[in-house]
Amino acid sequence: MPKKGGKHAEMGKETQTQCKRAKLEAACSPSVLSFENPDSLFGSLISPIKEEVFFKEYWEQKPLLVQRNDPLVAAYYLSLFQLSDLKELCSQGLYYGRDVNICRCVNGKKKVLNKEGKVNYMQLKKDFDQKKATIQFHQPQRFKEELWKIQEKLECYFGSLVGSNVYITPQGSQGLPPHYDDVEVFILQLEGEKHWRLYKPTVPLAREYNVESEDRIGNPTHEFILKPGDLLYFPRGTIHQADTPLGTSHSTHVTISTYQNNSWGDFLLDAIPGLVFDTAKDDVVLRTSIPRQLLMQVNTADSTKKLSSLLRRLADHLDHTRELRSSDMKKDFIAHRLPPCLGCDSDSLTPGGKLPKIDSKIRLQFRDHTLISVEPDQENADEIRREMVYVYHSLRNRRDTHMMGTDDTASEDGTAQQTHGLRFPLSYLEALKQIWSSSTVHVKELNLTSDEEKENLALSLWSECLIEVL
């Protein structure tokens, strides 16, 4: 195990000031999370820190430590996951690697102690007690409804996938070596205490996971003990390591993570091809040929000046259209995110109530779980590809495969997880925007040419449970 600092460590001045402020303000903080809407959920998660302060001073910039000392918050956090839950969960058929990892940090390296096949609870507990191994439980929101509720609301709040892992570490042990991640991290301490050390990033806002050696990372910038009910946030790229101190039977925390591959660079990789395609329709310069044998040349430096001028033409086109579309990122998010947490399995969600008619008043449902995208027609790839409007939603997504990787997104019948939604002619776009931008709207007022089109649009959305008739 990597060498620790002094007992309970010496905090940096920044950390001390930060902790004192959080402790002083914690007395007036909400005791439990608010699920009224995504904003209230995130606000209560980081309370007593205000959202505007968080995004101005901490997000992607520096760690935030909130030490609450609130027994009600501690009790609520404990309900999210605890060591005693493992026995029942193992009986449901967990597998090493997929659902659970057993590991320990030895001499600055991660040692994986996984067995083969199904997880046996008695063996798991033996490795935990005798080998001082950390239990890493993957994506517990698949089994714990309260975490489903939290992560579903956070996905609405961030517009990005939100995953989680639970780490249970026995006393005097450490599960992982110093490393950094490619995600924004929120730590909720559930049971026991955890000793944390954070270090200055070697790669700010990193795009990948990496282990760092002790001799490379220097001294900690932050060092502290997390107790039940405490919250820790740090940006991607922040080097960190944590161990359970002696005298604490074990520590349990849940790591909630988001914003993986969600940078401006990722967005540009997704949106630039569409921008080039649209610009080339109107700009003959982009339709002229590249120089002969350009693809065969080893040194293409002579072409960089031309390429630079073409990129400026794209920028000029964007200034005039002010439309940079994301397609694949949108679809990936909506296809893989959690379904709404309705207190029951969302697969049972079916249309109900009155059918929409021309005189009906309608209202959009599940706004946070839908998106509108304008794309080339996916059903006529061999013809001239006209633009169509697609309405995607996550109402029929599967909670049990959430964030489990492409190999695990196949359903029981072997089919891959897919994007659910509807397809309309481009002429329907303004009517759809009406529905999305209004609290309520009459079907007869939709911006379409005929009553038949208006009714068909309303009926299509109703059949997918996207609108209700008032």
Secondary structure, 3 states (H helix, E strand, C coil): CCCCCCCCCCCCHHHHHHHHHHHHHHHHCCCCCCCCCHHHHHHHHHCCCCHHHHHHHCCCCCCEEECCCCHHHHHHHHHHCCCCHHHHHHCCCCEECCCEEEEEEECCEEEECCCCCECCHHHHHHHHHHCCCEEEEECHHHCCHHHHHHHHHHHHHHCCCEEEEEEEEECCEECCCCEECCCEEEEEEEECCEEEEEECCCCCCCCCCEECCHHHHCCCCEEEEECCCCEEEECCCCEEEEEECCCCCEEEEEEEEECCCCCHHHHHHHHHHHHHHHHHHHCHHHHCCCCCCHHHCCCCHHHHHHHHHHHHHHHHHHHHHCCCCCCHHHHHHHHHCCCCCCCCCHHHCCCCCCCCCCCCEEEECCHHHEEEEEEECCCCCCCCCCEEEEEEECCCCCHHHCCCCHHHCCCCCCCCCCCEEEEEEHHHHHHHHHHHHCCCEEHHHCCCCCHHHHHHHHHHHHHCCCEEEC
